[in-house]
Amino acid sequence: MQQRVVITGMGIWSCLGTDLDTVEKSLREGKSGIVLDEFRLTYGYHSGLTGCVERPKLKGLVDRHTRRGFSEEAEYAYMASREAFAMAGVDEDYLRENEVGCIFGNDSSAQPVIETAKIMEEKKDSELLGQSLIFQSMNSTVNMNMSTAFQLKGVNFSVSAACASGSHSIGLAYLLIKQGLQDMVLCGGAQEVNHYSMASFDALGAFSKRMDEPTKASRPFDRDRDGLVPSGGAAALVLESYDHAVRRGANILAEVCGYGFSSNGTAVISQPSDEGSVIAMTRALEDAAMQPADIDYINAHATSTHQGDQYEAIAIDRMFSGQHALISSTKGMTGHECWMAGASEIVYSLLMMRGGFVAPNINFENPDEYSAKLHLATETVETEVRTVLSNSFGFGGTNSALVVKKV
């Protein structure tokens, strides 16, 4: 017998705020978290735009030995996870006495890798590296540190799938719980924001150059978009079986009822595909036993790149033309949170569900021939949100779509 899967806790640490209430307020107001970092230009970037993410202060929250192994993104993930566990009513006693899994999306950890290389090149002695850089530099840095810090005993691995990583982590947690293999899983996504982390991305010419107006630089679906803005932080969710949540008296936020995935199968590693997107969305809806008419809100992946937004607009129009679902990309406010985006956008969508509104697709001033067909929310819409479809797509053609609904 397959289990229903529900969300009982969520946490966020992003450029829109470092707690759920602040982030909900930013979403409702259409407030951007994008700034110009002049140091990036000095360092050699062609674009100095970035999401402004506060570094947490962990002293007093985590013992010195444990926090030395935290990468930047693990710091963000720890704070988001604390908030998620607190909302779920999961304390140290519960974690000690029960098996809880941990799956996070993370696809790089640049800063400790570069720092390791610098020390080796200068000192020629690996003993000078210490014992913390290895735990910061591995792709599994987030889940290994969360499992250690919270002393988790369940499934424990990373999902490395480019900008769909956070979404796939939720999808895989959902499948494990649905099949009865875990009762509860902490899952999400995390992304570092330091200047080392995005230089190779900047080299692709994918970033917006609209540096005279940072808050207007990220323009999903707008005709005059000129590239994405990098950002980061972390988002965490507590997923558990419905029966388990009811038994322990947990407050249920929403139900995860659909997960779809695909690969584009194209010969170009950065080429988006409307067909791949349609397959992922269709599978998610079929898994949820829903039709396009059942969806109230679509959180689009749209990153503010020409091709990416174009192909997603084509895919959404193919499936949702004439339907009532409102559409927006929160990346107009956050920039592209990369490995965390698929998880943070579920949190953003749940905050809209909780608050009874759809956040605006900001900076949308002129449609192109593809976005003109979409039912975009260009300003905040006060409305009941019962069902959400969230899209996440990444380099290499990886696609993920999730459906969540009110219980």
Disulfide bonds with the S-S distance in Angstrom:
none
